[in-house]
Each structure stands twice: as C-alpha cells, then as structure tokens.
C-alpha cells in the first residue's frame, strides 16, 4: 500500500493549527506524496493591529519543515472578499444572519483551493484537518469514483460536518479527512510525540476569524452604515426603543432596552420597515418555532429516496453546530423545503443553514428563508397596527 500511495499526491490544507498539522503527519505516514498549502483568506489587522494570518502561516510553514514536506502559500484574499464577505454584508443588510464558515468551505476551500490543488499542484487528492469522515478511506482509493458519503466524526463534540454540509460531491470524492476517527486529545498527543510541539497545545480557534476579539456590532459598523429603526413589542405592537440597524441584531439576541420589567429578545426582523420585533422574556412563545421553510436544498449524494417517493422524509437536523440534533420531517415546498420539528426550537434564524442527518451520514443542507411562526406573529402585529 505504501508504494501505491507514494504515487498519489495529496495537497493538505495547513492552517497553522494542530488539527491540520496532524493531518499532514498521518498522510505522510501512509506513504502519500504530501504538499502543505496555506490559504490566506483575510489580510486585515485585528483590534491589536496584528494580522493573525501571518502568524498562522509561520506555524504552518514550521509544521511542513518538521515533516520535511513542501510548503506553499495560496492567496485567496480577493476571492474571499468577493464570494464570502460581500455576500455576508449583503445578507446582514437584508435582515439575514449568514454563516461565513459554510460559505468559506463552499466557495474557497472546496472549490477555488480544490481546483488550485489539482491544476497548479498536481494533486490527486486534497485533505483537510476537519473532524469528519467519509466513505472514501485514506488508505484506499478504490471508492473514489463512487458516490461518497459525508459521515460524522468519532469525536462527536468536535464534529464539523455541519460546516461541510454544502460540499460538492465532485470535491468530496477526492477529499480525505484523516483525523475524523480520532479524539482531540489523541490529535494533541500525536503532535507532541512527533516534533510538532509548536502547535500541540495551541488553543482552538473560535468565532469568526476576521472579527477576532472585537464586539460584533463594533466590527460590522465599519462596513455597514447605521440605518435606524424601531424595536416593537410583539404583544402590544408598540415601539419600546430604537436601534441603529437590523444588521446589528440576530434572532434570539438580547436587546438592552431600558425601563423594562423583563429583558427583551429579538423575535424577528422586517427589513422593509427596519423594524425589529422583540419579545419580553427569554422563553416568550414568539421566540420558539416548530416550522420553517428553506431555499433549494443541497444533497451531498442524492435526494433522499423517501422524499422522492413519499413526499416526506424523517431525519434529524440542526442549525447551529453546537446544538443537539432534533427530529424533523421535511417535505417539498415550491423550490425549497418545509421543515416540521417534533419539538419547538428557540431562535430559528433566517439566513442560517438547516443541516440534515440520517444516522452517521450528513445528507446536506438548505438555507432557512422564513420562520413560519415568527412570520405569523409579525402579520398579526401588522393587522393590529393598521386598525389601531
């Protein structure tokens, strides 16, 4: 197997962290011809005036030196701005709450970078340090021409299939996830035991990479001008405060409005009037929903058979990667899906992705376009306001 693997070139995305470093290590052990490639997607400075990408690149290069594999740096700053960040700004201005990690994987890592690795670096396969698995085995290329399934990681707490749910089948067929069968503690130990001490205890990256430690509202104001509007109580239809723009707020977020017996939370947003409807109390019914609709779904392998034949399909879903899976039934609705949950969930958010699972398989995703219950509350307020 070593001789066969040595004929196969794998371009491994190295980010400067422990996960991608151990990914490269495991691939080299398998006998592949490994190249480490660092993607620079953002060149702005953080709140301390430093560019984290430069430090990440240094650590990634150090990893490649320690493993004696070639290192290259690929600049996708312009493409990230055009395909991810500008779309993100547009979404916030129209009242949606996007997920930049899913967008980055779809547009950059498993599209532009994937093509660069194949066309410019001669890659047979690409590999990343995501906590995920697939039906394509790292030690065998026999299944590369079959429909490849995306499977959850052995470490359920670190599982990252949520962020990979929009991956194209053509990319998944040629992508390895070598650490998907390991626990995070095992990954760190492998780094310590194999001369990768510079990343072995490096903290995990959290939050949105280009924001850093800054407050989100302070960050987004650098790119989107204020556009004030009212906070309106969902129960009374009365204005209870003012905000500086719907782009600063997301469903479920606490609003600091003075003079209230209970804190208010965002229930929904109406971009046309710049109105944010708020509910008093963290468990207000307007914050919970059990039905939502989506845009056109993306199925990683194929449309579920029951959905095609019976019109409905029972599965599990989440819209935040840290949340537990929730039982759901999906059905076709025009060009998208209507999703009915077994139990209501708090703060289902338009713009976020509903990611669907069956057993260990991540089936795909669809973007939430409308929260049905919250929309009905808004319509009720509109009627009350017009007759007041």
Secondary structure, DSSP 8 states (H G I E B T S, - for coil): -HHHHHTSEEEEE--SSHHHHHHHHHHHHTT-EEEEEEEE------TTS--HHHHHHHHHHHHHHHHT-EEEEEE-HHHHIIIIIHHHHHHHHTT----HHHHHIIIIIIIIHHHHHHHTT--SEEE---S-EESS-TT--TTTTS---EE--SSTTT--GGGGTT--HHHHTTEE-TTTTS-HHHHHHHHHHTT-HHHHT-----S-TTTTTS-HHHHHTTTS----EEEEETTT--EEEEES-GGG--TT-EE--SS-SS-EEEEEEETTTTEEEEEESTT-GGGEEEEEEESS-EESS---HHHHHHSEEEEEEESSTTS--EEEEEEEETTEEEEEEEEEEE---TTSEEEEEETTEEEEEEEEEEEHHHHHHHHHHHHHHHH-
